[in-house]
Amino acid sequence: MKKELVIGILIGLVCLLVIGKSLLNQKPAQKEKVNTISNTTSKTIYTVSDVETHNTQIDCWMIINGNVYDLTAYFSHHPGGDDTMSPYCGKDATVAYNTKGRNQPHSAKADEELATYLKGNFTQ
């Protein structure tokens, strides 16, 4: 009886080791990719009517270069002030962004900062 008990315990331990090892060797589930300008694979698609409903300073989305951005939190940081951005809430601001209203493009730093406000892609 004692011999069978020892064999049973050893078999149980071996099973636990095999199961534990297989669990440890499993690859973790792949996380959904973060939305950035360079990664367009997991973005949500928005239409004009989606964007148009976000047309105030306290809820401001813009379409810029085929992407949709929620710029609500950026108002207090924009160097040009609130009045520069307000007219474009809920609209396509591509031309305004690309020219800054004076045929001057925004800087690479501005492009990087803009990417942090990305919501998704725009479709007609």
Helices and strands as residue ranges (DSSP letters): H 2-25, E 44-46, H 48-52, E 55-56, E 59-64, E 67-70, G 72-77, H 82-85, G 86-88, E 91-92, H 94-99, H 108-115, E 118-122
